[in-house]
Amino acid sequence: MHDDRSLVEARLRRVLDERIRPAVYPESVPLDVAVWHAPGEPVPVAEGLAAEPEPIVVGARWGAPWGTSWFRVTGTVPEEWAGRTVEALLDLGFDENMPGFQCEGLVYRPDGSPVKGLNPRNQWVRVGTPVAGGEEVRLHVEAASNPVILDHHPFRPTWLGDKDTAGHRPQYTLTRMDLAVFDETVWQLVIDLEVLGELMAELPADAQRRHEILRAVERSLDAVDLQDVNGTAAGARSRLTDVLTTPAVSSAHRISAVGHAHIDSAWLWPLRETVRKVARTTANMTALIEDEPDFVFAMSQAQQWAWVKEHRPEVWARVKKAVAEGRFVPAGGMWVESDTNMPGSEAMARQFVHGKRFFLDEFGIENDEAWLPDTFGFAAGLPQIIRAAGSTRLLTQKISWSQTNRFPHHTFHWEGIDGTRIFTHFPPVDTYNCSMKGSELAHAARNFKDKGRARHSLAPTGWGDGGGGTTREMVAKAARVRDLEGSPTVVWEAPADFFAKAEAEYPDPPVWVGELYLELHRATLTSQAKTKQGNRRSEHLLREAELWAATAAVRTGFPYPYEDLDRIWKTVLLHQFHDILPGSSIAWVHREARATYQRIAAELDGVIGAAQRALAGEGDRPLVFNAAPHSRNGVPAGGAGLGQSAGGVTVSERPEGGYVLSNGLLRIEIDARGLVLSAYDLDADRETIAPGTAANLLQLHPDFPNMWDAWDVDAFYRNAVTDLTRTDELTAGEEDVRIVRSFGSSRVTQVLSLSPGERRLLIDTEVDWHETEKFLKLAFPLDLHAERYASETQFGHFHRPTHTNTSWEAAKFEACNHRFIHVDEPGWGVAIVNDSTYGHDVTRSVRTDGDKGTTTTVRVSLLRAPRFPDPETDQGIHRFRHALVPGAGITDAVREGWRINLPERRVTGAREVAPLVTVDNDAVVITAVKLADDGSGDVVVRFHEAHGGRARATLTTGFELGGLTVTDLLERPLDGRTPDRDGNRISLRLRPFELVTLRLAPR
């Protein structure tokens, strides 16, 4: 037989495009359209419905950037359409290739009840099936003219990312507003042919099944009268019955399809627009659930559920009904799909506390899985946080984006720093916007790395980011491949059902230990520095507010601000979303974030001040409040006292130029360039800085990645570097040295200082930053031989190699730390601590002259200047604080990291304040002291072993202790071991990095 595959396949494509798809709507009549443009921000639904619109015609331009237009469409169903299915086709000017990234709409009835969303792949609204003829049609569309930020020429700088700079030019052309007859038989034929054509293309060219499908398709096309598609569609469908009913082989890969609409809580749109995107999507999905009995939809991010409840109560009622039916499934158990690299320990814990509690309170449902398909890598401390919140599973997709190495598993156990293991799945479909295309399903089956041991995978199915979620076409395709030869089998089910099957078939999966590093989007650790600083500052202010308010509540009856703290925590958690905290959103988002963080800081400072005044009482004694988890200067952790000072600091001129700082513990030599040539540990008789080098070296790189400007820094950025050594000013104060430099259009002012009795060099840096597409680093070349280094992560620290033996190590050329980085040789080390930076790199080299020792260089990342999606990223003044800590062990690194982030507060009062709780081992770090969320007055204390070893400690309460309960993160009792206690003293034994929460009831 002659090979005519390409001929039949080309015929299928053209007939579908030009004849069969257009015949889905064989008859149509135009609707009358009028529009009212809201003058500013979106208005309430009642106001939009009541507004008096003006006529508009198809073909007219509409919609200023970020505007809202209310369309009223009216018409009459022709009498001759009686008995047929009729739909309104409402095309606002969509580009079908860009669902979620352009204009969108939500359709309402005249009474204000929502119907469904309008999106590029979902432009229809059912009017009736069947219609009687003569019905009056009246619909209202709340249309958002969100501008296209990421267009066909991506990553070009644009001013459309902020309503203040976007202008007023209409963005869209009204394309179609019709009533049309919907021919379901033709629509079903389209689905039949799409499924078979897509399946056929994925089968081997010599496969019997491929040729059987080819001939069936050919026979079907022969049966189509191109001048009467509607009259011949049923016959064409009948010729496909045999190939559509041949069952799958028993070994076929099995896919659990989960209806899905990944919605970024902010990204290329502001937070207020996400509120509406969620409303449109949930309206769509509840409507689809009513139409499709097998369909199951899952939605994560409790914040988005809360938005629907608050802003769209009529949609919320439909959501609650679908949840009760088990068809609309809460997923993930987190407040938002947050970044997991940068949020601090308590913040990461609270993501689960607030997320899971919302679903428990609203529906009585507890999620067993963390759902994070799009997060940019996963910190090594996350598994025990997931487990401590009562969950055991994780789903993500993003690791498939890694540029260098292919992850070796799709289903596995992920082990965190404390040994906790979480059952984890990466869907091999490699997308969280699966559309049930044959190519996607075939890719999932081919790509699945656990063949022979497992055969189940999950496919999140639907258009995200306001694209409308799952479509009826996706559901129809899934029905055809439920059991179809040549295809993986597909069934709709909830995430929990998939995980139960996957765990049952794969009880002993492989184990991955340590962080899940994404080999992409590394620059998100640095972009939008003020957003990151706002997050770090808010986390520590919340610690202080809870600590002092709880202490004052127990000691003085101070009214604990439960509701305020709950609200503020949720605001901070929202801004940890994986496109806000990483700095990858439009200018509008970050402008609002900066203002929000300022408001939060003012409010929390008010709570802290009021609680401290209540504790200190009226008086004139100068008191020092210490919120850090370690004592300092004579003030206990979590208490207030008079404080102590020791020794002094001298500043002298250096004969070669520059200055010398000394405090009896450290001797710091600063040369005429303002660089640190020596940081000498006098007790250890040890030099910190590698010979022939200088620390406190600012380095500037060009930074123009191949793609994803705000997200990425590519390895070639290192090929060119400028050392900033020219000094404009170099002056000395009583305890410090001030350096001023200028470069390009920018200016840096640094103050280097020592404090009496402290083994750390403080470096305060102010940058007036006006560069573009540049990357600013601060380098510390250390005289240390180290094959690995430690960086802080949630509830502990994690080691990374300093070498690049394999492609896995080489790919980690930019990594995340929290408050410290620690490098050491046996017996002596160095810590570099910070108050607000996350990105860094560590490299090693062997010196070729002199002593031929090893230099380990730590560089902290300060600023970037990408131009997309915010063309003015980070322009302006920034302030950073770092400290170089010679002679530091891991104990010192932990302590100094807390110290630089929680400065002492000075209050005048009458009495010192004893801590509410104390612990007698510095390895056990208390991360939270608060009152229980249920308002009982119980004190909740959370702590962990911070040094990476086993620890014994005694925790003592500063109040008469009644009950003692070990709890999970949600403050629920845990079965198992209860610590020994003797009165107010509790004996503790902790494993390395073990996390513990205690609930303490005052007597």
Solvent accessible surface area in square Angstrom, and as a share of the most:
residue,aa,sasa,rsa
1,M,210,0.94
2,H,168,0.75
3,D,101,0.53
4,D,39,0.20
5,R,55,0.20
6,S,83,0.54
7,L,127,0.63
8,V,4,0.03
9,E,31,0.14
10,A,44,0.34
11,R,88,0.32
12,L,10,0.05
13,R,146,0.53
14,R,158,0.58
15,V,16,0.09
16,L,9,0.04
17,D,85,0.44
18,E,82,0.37
19,R,96,0.35
20,I,0,0.00
21,R,90,0.33
22,P,76,0.48
23,A,12,0.09
24,V,12,0.07
25,Y,47,0.18
26,P,51,0.32
27,E,70,0.32
28,S,51,0.33
29,V,46,0.27
30,P,112,0.71
31,L,12,0.06
32,D,103,0.53
33,V,15,0.08
34,A,7,0.05
35,V,10,0.06
36,W,57,0.20
37,H,93,0.41
38,A,11,0.08
39,P,125,0.79
40,G,45,0.43
41,E,72,0.32
42,P,40,0.25
43,V,23,0.13
44,P,91,0.57
45,V,26,0.15
46,A,76,0.59
47,E,86,0.39
48,G,3,0.03
49,L,35,0.18
50,A,86,0.67
51,A,23,0.18
52,E,138,0.62
53,P,17,0.11
54,E,123,0.55
55,P,123,0.77
56,I,23,0.12
57,V,108,0.62
58,V,74,0.43
59,G,48,0.46
60,A,28,0.21
61,R,119,0.43
62,W,3,0.01
63,G,5,0.05
64,A,34,0.27
65,P,11,0.07
66,W,6,0.02
67,G,16,0.16
68,T,3,0.02
69,S,2,0.01
70,W,6,0.02
71,F,1,0.00
72,R,65,0.24
73,V,0,0.00
74,T,33,0.19
75,G,17,0.16
76,T,64,0.37
77,V,0,0.00
78,P,24,0.15
79,E,120,0.54
80,E,132,0.59
81,W,5,0.02
82,A,53,0.41
83,G,54,0.52
84,R,86,0.31
85,T,25,0.14
86,V,0,0.00
87,E,0,0.00
88,A,0,0.00
89,L,14,0.07
90,L,0,0.00
91,D,19,0.10
92,L,0,0.00
93,G,18,0.17
94,F,22,0.09
95,D,45,0.23
96,E,98,0.44
97,N,114,0.58
98,M,21,0.09
99,P,15,0.09
100,G,0,0.00
101,F,53,0.22
102,Q,2,0.01
103,C,0,0.00
104,E,1,0.00
105,G,0,0.00
106,L,2,0.01
107,V,0,0.00
108,Y,0,0.00
109,R,110,0.40
110,P,71,0.45
111,D,116,0.60
112,G,15,0.14
113,S,32,0.21
114,P,3,0.02
115,V,21,0.12
116,K,11,0.05
117,G,0,0.00
118,L,0,0.00
119,N,0,0.00
120,P,1,0.01
121,R,90,0.33
122,N,8,0.04
123,Q,35,0.16
124,W,34,0.12
125,V,2,0.01
126,R,90,0.33
127,V,47,0.27
128,G,17,0.16
129,T,78,0.46
130,P,97,0.61
131,V,6,0.04
132,A,79,0.62
133,G,14,0.13
134,G,26,0.25
135,E,60,0.27
136,E,138,0.62
137,V,11,0.06
138,R,108,0.40
139,L,17,0.08
140,H,13,0.06
141,V,0,0.00
142,E,3,0.02
143,A,0,0.00
144,A,0,0.00
145,S,0,0.00
146,N,6,0.03
147,P,4,0.03
148,V,38,0.22
149,I,9,0.05
150,L,31,0.15
151,D,62,0.32
152,H,123,0.55
153,H,112,0.50
154,P,60,0.38
155,F,29,0.12
156,R,155,0.57
157,P,58,0.37
158,T,24,0.14
159,W,124,0.43
160,L,43,0.21
161,G,2,0.02
162,D,9,0.05
163,K,84,0.35
164,D,99,0.51
165,T,67,0.39
166,A,14,0.11
167,G,39,0.38
168,H,160,0.72
169,R,163,0.60
170,P,53,0.33
171,Q,31,0.14
172,Y,16,0.06
173,T,48,0.28
174,L,0,0.00
175,T,70,0.41
176,R,83,0.30
177,M,1,0.00
178,D,23,0.12
179,L,1,0.00
180,A,0,0.00
181,V,3,0.02
182,F,10,0.04
183,D,27,0.14
184,E,95,0.43
185,T,52,0.30
186,V,0,0.00
187,W,25,0.09
188,Q,37,0.16
189,L,0,0.00
190,V,10,0.06
191,I,1,0.01
192,D,1,0.01
193,L,0,0.00
194,E,32,0.14
195,V,7,0.04
196,L,0,0.00
197,G,14,0.13
198,E,41,0.18
199,L,11,0.05
200,M,3,0.01
201,A,63,0.49
202,E,48,0.21
203,L,24,0.12
204,P,82,0.51
205,A,53,0.41
206,D,129,0.67
207,A,22,0.17
208,Q,132,0.59
209,R,15,0.05
210,R,24,0.09
211,H,61,0.27
212,E,71,0.32
213,I,0,0.00
214,L,0,0.00
215,R,50,0.18
216,A,1,0.00
217,V,0,0.00
218,E,44,0.20
219,R,114,0.42
220,S,0,0.00
221,L,5,0.02
222,D,86,0.45
223,A,23,0.18
224,V,12,0.07
225,D,63,0.33
226,L,71,0.35
227,Q,155,0.69
228,D,68,0.35
229,V,8,0.05
230,N,52,0.26
231,G,56,0.54
232,T,34,0.20
233,A,0,0.00
234,A,66,0.51
235,G,36,0.34
236,A,0,0.00
237,R,80,0.29
238,S,71,0.46
239,R,115,0.42
240,L,0,0.00
241,T,70,0.41
242,D,113,0.59
243,V,12,0.07
244,L,30,0.15
245,T,91,0.53
246,T,43,0.25
247,P,82,0.52
248,A,17,0.14
249,V,90,0.52
250,S,98,0.63
251,S,77,0.50
252,A,14,0.10
253,H,19,0.09
254,R,95,0.35
255,I,2,0.01
256,S,1,0.00
257,A,0,0.00
258,V,0,0.00
259,G,0,0.00
260,H,4,0.02
261,A,7,0.05
262,H,5,0.02
263,I,2,0.01
264,D,2,0.01
265,S,0,0.00
266,A,0,0.00
267,W,21,0.07
268,L,6,0.03
269,W,6,0.02
270,P,0,0.00
271,L,28,0.14
272,R,45,0.17
273,E,0,0.00
274,T,0,0.00
275,V,21,0.12
276,R,12,0.04
277,K,2,0.01
278,V,0,0.00
279,A,1,0.00
280,R,3,0.01
281,T,0,0.00
282,T,0,0.00
283,A,0,0.00
284,N,4,0.02
285,M,1,0.01
286,T,3,0.02
287,A,22,0.17
288,L,14,0.07
289,I,7,0.04
290,E,122,0.55
291,D,91,0.47
292,E,44,0.20
293,P,109,0.68
294,D,92,0.48
295,F,0,0.00
296,V,17,0.10
297,F,1,0.00
298,A,1,0.01
299,M,10,0.04
300,S,9,0.06
301,Q,4,0.02
302,A,0,0.00
303,Q,17,0.07
304,Q,2,0.01
305,W,1,0.00
306,A,20,0.15
307,W,21,0.07
308,V,3,0.02
309,K,89,0.38
310,E,123,0.55
311,H,79,0.35
312,R,26,0.09
313,P,84,0.53
314,E,58,0.26
315,V,0,0.00
316,W,19,0.07
317,A,62,0.48
318,R,50,0.18
319,V,1,0.00
320,K,90,0.38
321,K,123,0.52
322,A,5,0.04
323,V,11,0.06
324,A,90,0.70
325,E,90,0.40
326,G,46,0.44
327,R,42,0.16
328,F,1,0.00
329,V,26,0.15
330,P,3,0.02
331,A,0,0.00
332,G,2,0.02
333,G,0,0.00
334,M,4,0.02
335,W,8,0.03
336,V,0,0.00
337,E,3,0.01
338,S,0,0.00
339,D,1,0.01
340,T,0,0.00
341,N,24,0.12
342,M,1,0.00
343,P,0,0.00
344,G,13,0.12
345,S,11,0.07
346,E,23,0.10
347,A,1,0.01
348,M,0,0.00
349,A,0,0.00
350,R,8,0.03
351,Q,0,0.00
352,F,1,0.00
353,V,3,0.02
354,H,13,0.06
355,G,0,0.00
356,K,0,0.00
357,R,57,0.21
358,F,25,0.11
359,F,0,0.00
360,L,50,0.25
361,D,109,0.56
362,E,47,0.21
363,F,40,0.17
364,G,59,0.57
365,I,57,0.29
366,E,73,0.33
367,N,6,0.03
368,D,43,0.22
369,E,7,0.03
370,A,0,0.00
371,W,2,0.01
372,L,0,0.00
373,P,0,0.00
374,D,7,0.04
375,T,0,0.00
376,F,11,0.05
377,G,1,0.01
378,F,1,0.01
379,A,7,0.06
380,A,2,0.02
381,G,0,0.00
382,L,0,0.00
383,P,0,0.00
384,Q,11,0.05
385,I,0,0.00
386,I,0,0.00
387,R,111,0.40
388,A,25,0.19
389,A,0,0.00
390,G,36,0.35
391,S,2,0.01
392,T,39,0.23
393,R,27,0.10
394,L,0,0.00
395,L,0,0.00
396,T,0,0.00
397,Q,1,0.00
398,K,6,0.03
399,I,8,0.04
400,S,28,0.18
401,W,86,0.30
402,S,14,0.09
403,Q,110,0.49
404,T,76,0.44
405,N,16,0.08
406,R,124,0.45
407,F,22,0.09
408,P,56,0.35
409,H,32,0.14
410,H,11,0.05
411,T,2,0.01
412,F,0,0.00
413,H,45,0.20
414,W,0,0.00
415,E,32,0.14
416,G,4,0.03
417,I,33,0.17
418,D,20,0.10
419,G,40,0.38
420,T,23,0.13
421,R,107,0.39
422,I,0,0.00
423,F,8,0.03
424,T,0,0.00
425,H,0,0.00
426,F,8,0.03
427,P,0,0.00
428,P,0,0.00
429,V,6,0.04
430,D,36,0.19
431,T,34,0.20
432,Y,23,0.09
433,N,46,0.24
434,C,0,0.00
435,S,12,0.08
436,M,4,0.02
437,K,92,0.39
438,G,12,0.12
439,S,47,0.30
440,E,34,0.15
441,L,4,0.02
442,A,15,0.11
443,H,64,0.28
444,A,0,0.00
445,A,23,0.18
446,R,140,0.51
447,N,21,0.11
448,F,3,0.01
449,K,77,0.33
450,D,8,0.04
451,K,117,0.50
452,G,88,0.84
453,R,179,0.65
454,A,10,0.08
455,R,83,0.30
456,H,23,0.10
457,S,1,0.01
458,L,1,0.00
459,A,1,0.00
460,P,0,0.00
461,T,0,0.00
462,G,0,0.00
463,W,43,0.15
464,G,7,0.06
465,D,12,0.06
466,G,1,0.01
467,G,0,0.00
468,G,1,0.01
469,G,0,0.00
470,T,0,0.00
471,T,6,0.04
472,R,22,0.08
473,E,55,0.25
474,M,5,0.02
475,V,9,0.05
476,A,12,0.09
477,K,15,0.06
478,A,3,0.02
479,A,67,0.52
480,R,38,0.14
481,V,7,0.04
482,R,126,0.46
483,D,77,0.40
484,L,0,0.00
485,E,45,0.20
486,G,37,0.35
487,S,8,0.05
488,P,9,0.06
489,T,28,0.16
490,V,3,0.02
491,V,45,0.26
492,W,21,0.07
493,E,17,0.08
494,A,16,0.12
495,P,1,0.01
496,A,49,0.38
497,D,70,0.36
498,F,0,0.00
499,F,0,0.00
500,A,52,0.40
501,K,81,0.34
502,A,2,0.02
503,E,54,0.24
504,A,82,0.63
505,E,52,0.23
506,Y,13,0.05
507,P,108,0.68
508,D,124,0.64
509,P,5,0.03
510,P,42,0.26
511,V,54,0.31
512,W,59,0.21
513,V,101,0.58
514,G,6,0.06
515,E,12,0.05
516,L,2,0.01
517,Y,37,0.14
518,L,6,0.03
519,E,5,0.02
520,L,13,0.06
521,H,6,0.03
522,R,14,0.05
523,A,1,0.00
524,T,4,0.02
525,L,12,0.06
526,T,5,0.03
527,S,0,0.00
528,Q,4,0.02
529,A,5,0.04
530,K,76,0.32
531,T,1,0.01
532,K,4,0.02
533,Q,36,0.16
534,G,11,0.10
535,N,0,0.00
536,R,7,0.03
537,R,94,0.34
538,S,2,0.02
539,E,20,0.09
540,H,9,0.04
541,L,1,0.00
542,L,0,0.00
543,R,23,0.08
544,E,2,0.01
545,A,0,0.00
546,E,6,0.03
547,L,7,0.03
548,W,0,0.00
549,A,0,0.00
550,A,0,0.00
551,T,0,0.00
552,A,0,0.00
553,A,19,0.15
554,V,46,0.26
555,R,85,0.31
556,T,64,0.37
557,G,61,0.59
558,F,34,0.14
559,P,106,0.66
560,Y,24,0.09
561,P,23,0.15
562,Y,73,0.28
563,E,147,0.66
564,D,55,0.29
565,L,7,0.04
566,D,54,0.28
567,R,114,0.42
568,I,2,0.01
569,W,7,0.02
570,K,57,0.24
571,T,36,0.21
572,V,0,0.00
573,L,0,0.00
574,L,15,0.08
575,H,6,0.03
576,Q,0,0.00
577,F,0,0.00
578,H,0,0.00
579,D,4,0.02
580,I,0,0.00
581,L,0,0.00
582,P,0,0.00
583,G,1,0.01
584,S,0,0.00
585,S,0,0.00
586,I,0,0.00
587,A,21,0.16
588,W,3,0.01
589,V,3,0.02
590,H,0,0.00
591,R,81,0.30
592,E,58,0.26
593,A,0,0.00
594,R,86,0.31
595,A,41,0.32
596,T,15,0.09
597,Y,12,0.05
598,Q,132,0.58
599,R,152,0.55
600,I,9,0.04
601,A,27,0.21
602,A,70,0.54
603,E,62,0.28
604,L,0,0.00
605,D,56,0.29
606,G,42,0.41
607,V,20,0.11
608,I,0,0.00
609,G,18,0.17
610,A,34,0.26
611,A,0,0.00
612,Q,4,0.02
613,R,150,0.55
614,A,34,0.26
615,L,5,0.03
616,A,0,0.00
617,G,17,0.17
618,E,168,0.75
619,G,37,0.36
620,D,122,0.63
621,R,90,0.33
622,P,98,0.62
623,L,1,0.00
624,V,4,0.03
625,F,2,0.01
626,N,0,0.00
627,A,2,0.01
628,A,3,0.02
629,P,13,0.08
630,H,8,0.04
631,S,70,0.45
632,R,17,0.06
633,N,57,0.29
634,G,53,0.51
635,V,0,0.00
636,P,52,0.33
637,A,29,0.22
638,G,8,0.07
639,G,0,0.00
640,A,2,0.01
641,G,3,0.03
642,L,93,0.46
643,G,28,0.27
644,Q,132,0.59
645,S,107,0.69
646,A,62,0.48
647,G,77,0.74
648,G,40,0.39
649,V,22,0.13
650,T,88,0.51
651,V,40,0.23
652,S,59,0.38
653,E,140,0.63
654,R,33,0.12
655,P,132,0.83
656,E,126,0.56
657,G,25,0.24
658,G,11,0.10
659,Y,38,0.14
660,V,13,0.08
661,L,0,0.00
662,S,26,0.17
663,N,16,0.08
664,G,52,0.50
665,L,42,0.21
666,L,0,0.00
667,R,94,0.34
668,I,0,0.00
669,E,36,0.16
670,I,0,0.00
671,D,10,0.05
672,A,56,0.43
673,R,102,0.37
674,G,0,0.00
675,L,2,0.01
676,V,1,0.01
677,L,54,0.27
678,S,14,0.09
679,A,0,0.00
680,Y,62,0.24
681,D,3,0.02
682,L,70,0.35
683,D,97,0.50
684,A,48,0.37
685,D,106,0.55
686,R,61,0.22
687,E,45,0.20
688,T,0,0.00
689,I,2,0.01
690,A,1,0.01
691,P,69,0.44
692,G,90,0.87
693,T,47,0.28
694,A,10,0.08
695,A,0,0.00
696,N,0,0.00
697,L,23,0.12
698,L,0,0.00
699,Q,24,0.11
700,L,19,0.09
701,H,5,0.02
702,P,64,0.40
703,D,5,0.02
704,F,134,0.56
705,P,7,0.04
706,N,120,0.62
707,M,99,0.44
708,W,37,0.13
709,D,10,0.05
710,A,1,0.01
711,W,4,0.02
712,D,5,0.03
713,V,1,0.00
714,D,17,0.09
715,A,56,0.43
716,F,91,0.38
717,Y,4,0.02
718,R,84,0.31
719,N,128,0.66
720,A,50,0.39
721,V,73,0.42
722,T,78,0.45
723,D,67,0.35
724,L,15,0.07
725,T,42,0.24
726,R,154,0.56
727,T,38,0.22
728,D,57,0.29
729,E,68,0.31
730,L,38,0.19
731,T,66,0.38
732,A,46,0.35
733,G,35,0.34
734,E,160,0.72
735,E,75,0.34
736,D,43,0.22
737,V,0,0.00
738,R,92,0.33
739,I,1,0.00
740,V,0,0.00
741,R,3,0.01
742,S,36,0.23
743,F,20,0.08
744,G,77,0.74
745,S,81,0.52
746,S,6,0.04
747,R,104,0.38
748,V,1,0.00
749,T,25,0.14
750,Q,1,0.00
751,V,44,0.25
752,L,0,0.00
753,S,19,0.12
754,L,2,0.01
755,S,29,0.19
756,P,42,0.26
757,G,40,0.39
758,E,20,0.09
759,R,70,0.25
760,R,21,0.08
761,L,0,0.00
762,L,13,0.06
763,I,0,0.00
764,D,41,0.21
765,T,3,0.02
766,E,56,0.25
767,V,0,0.00
768,D,44,0.23
769,W,0,0.00
770,H,83,0.37
771,E,18,0.08
772,T,66,0.39
773,E,52,0.23
774,K,65,0.28
775,F,0,0.00
776,L,0,0.00
777,K,0,0.00
778,L,0,0.00
779,A,3,0.03
780,F,1,0.00
781,P,11,0.07
782,L,0,0.00
783,D,33,0.17
784,L,1,0.00
785,H,97,0.43
786,A,6,0.04
787,E,110,0.49
788,R,139,0.51
789,Y,10,0.04
790,A,2,0.02
791,S,2,0.01
792,E,13,0.06
793,T,12,0.07
794,Q,0,0.00
795,F,1,0.00
796,G,5,0.05
797,H,8,0.04
798,F,34,0.14
799,H,65,0.29
800,R,16,0.06
801,P,44,0.28
802,T,6,0.04
803,H,47,0.21
804,T,92,0.54
805,N,119,0.61
806,T,67,0.39
807,S,54,0.35
808,W,88,0.31
809,E,40,0.18
810,A,46,0.35
811,A,6,0.04
812,K,56,0.24
813,F,25,0.10
814,E,1,0.01
815,A,2,0.02
816,C,13,0.08
817,N,4,0.02
818,H,8,0.04
819,R,24,0.09
820,F,2,0.01
821,I,2,0.01
822,H,10,0.04
823,V,1,0.01
824,D,66,0.34
825,E,41,0.18
826,P,142,0.89
827,G,88,0.85
828,W,26,0.09
829,G,1,0.01
830,V,1,0.01
831,A,0,0.00
832,I,4,0.02
833,V,0,0.00
834,N,3,0.01
835,D,40,0.21
836,S,7,0.05
837,T,9,0.05
838,Y,2,0.01
839,G,1,0.01
840,H,0,0.00
841,D,4,0.02
842,V,19,0.11
843,T,52,0.30
844,R,76,0.28
845,S,63,0.41
846,V,96,0.55
847,R,29,0.11
848,T,121,0.71
849,D,104,0.54
850,G,75,0.72
851,D,97,0.50
852,K,135,0.57
853,G,21,0.20
854,T,13,0.08
855,T,8,0.05
856,T,0,0.00
857,T,28,0.16
858,V,0,0.00
859,R,21,0.08
860,V,3,0.02
861,S,2,0.01
862,L,2,0.01
863,L,0,0.00
864,R,0,0.00
865,A,2,0.02
866,P,4,0.03
867,R,82,0.30
868,F,0,0.00
869,P,1,0.01
870,D,11,0.06
871,P,11,0.07
872,E,99,0.44
873,T,2,0.01
874,D,12,0.06
875,Q,58,0.26
876,G,17,0.16
877,I,75,0.38
878,H,3,0.01
879,R,152,0.55
880,F,6,0.02
881,R,84,0.31
882,H,0,0.00
883,A,0,0.00
884,L,1,0.00
885,V,3,0.02
886,P,0,0.00
887,G,25,0.24
888,A,2,0.01
889,G,33,0.32
890,I,36,0.18
891,T,46,0.27
892,D,35,0.18
893,A,0,0.00
894,V,6,0.04
895,R,64,0.23
896,E,7,0.03
897,G,1,0.01
898,W,13,0.04
899,R,30,0.11
900,I,13,0.07
901,N,9,0.05
902,L,0,0.00
903,P,71,0.45
904,E,47,0.21
905,R,53,0.19
906,R,177,0.65
907,V,27,0.16
908,T,83,0.48
909,G,0,0.00
910,A,41,0.32
911,R,112,0.41
912,E,88,0.39
913,V,9,0.05
914,A,61,0.47
915,P,15,0.09
916,L,1,0.00
917,V,10,0.06
918,T,57,0.33
919,V,33,0.19
920,D,105,0.55
921,N,43,0.22
922,D,71,0.37
923,A,11,0.08
924,V,2,0.01
925,V,0,0.00
926,I,14,0.07
927,T,3,0.02
928,A,2,0.02
929,V,6,0.04
930,K,5,0.02
931,L,9,0.04
932,A,0,0.00
933,D,60,0.31
934,D,95,0.49
935,G,43,0.41
936,S,67,0.43
937,G,27,0.26
938,D,25,0.13
939,V,0,0.00
940,V,0,0.00
941,V,0,0.00
942,R,2,0.01
943,F,0,0.00
944,H,9,0.04
945,E,1,0.01
946,A,3,0.02
947,H,40,0.18
948,G,33,0.32
949,G,29,0.28
950,R,189,0.69
951,A,7,0.06
952,R,160,0.58
953,A,9,0.07
954,T,24,0.14
955,L,0,0.00
956,T,42,0.24
957,T,7,0.04
958,G,37,0.36
959,F,21,0.09
960,E,107,0.48
961,L,0,0.00
962,G,21,0.20
963,G,35,0.34
964,L,27,0.13
965,T,45,0.26
966,V,27,0.16
967,T,4,0.02
968,D,10,0.05
969,L,2,0.01
970,L,10,0.05
971,E,12,0.05
972,R,73,0.27
973,P,102,0.64
974,L,94,0.47
975,D,151,0.78
976,G,64,0.62
977,R,157,0.57
978,T,81,0.47
979,P,14,0.09
980,D,108,0.56
981,R,91,0.33
982,D,108,0.56
983,G,45,0.43
984,N,36,0.18
985,R,129,0.47
986,I,0,0.00
987,S,62,0.40
988,L,9,0.04
989,R,151,0.55
990,L,6,0.03
991,R,106,0.39
992,P,42,0.27
993,F,20,0.08
994,E,15,0.07
995,L,22,0.11
996,V,19,0.11
997,T,5,0.03
998,L,0,0.00
999,R,40,0.15
1000,L,0,0.00
1001,A,29,0.23
1002,P,51,0.32
1003,R,194,0.71
